[in-house]
């Protein structure tokens, strides 16, 4: 139980630590205040809309399987940003990091 708690808190802390980095990266790519705000907001809004759907999937398929798929999607978001060039790659990849 303690192991799961520590892993969960590490994941949550790691995710929240990426938000300032996304904002700094967006600004470094030439984004103005509006584009930087939209980029960071998109990272927070997508999970809001997907929460109910993902909860139902967790009930149907199990949390372990869903965690694996979520980790792949999370990694894919980072890969889009790393392999893409420019602000468009950041805008497309950021929401999938949530």
Secondary structure, 3 states (H helix, E strand, C coil): CHHHHHHHHHHHHHHHHHHHHHHHHHHHCCCCHHHHHHHHHHHHHHHHHHHHHHHHHHHHHCHHHHHHHHHHHHHHHHHHHHHCCCHHHHHHHHHHHC
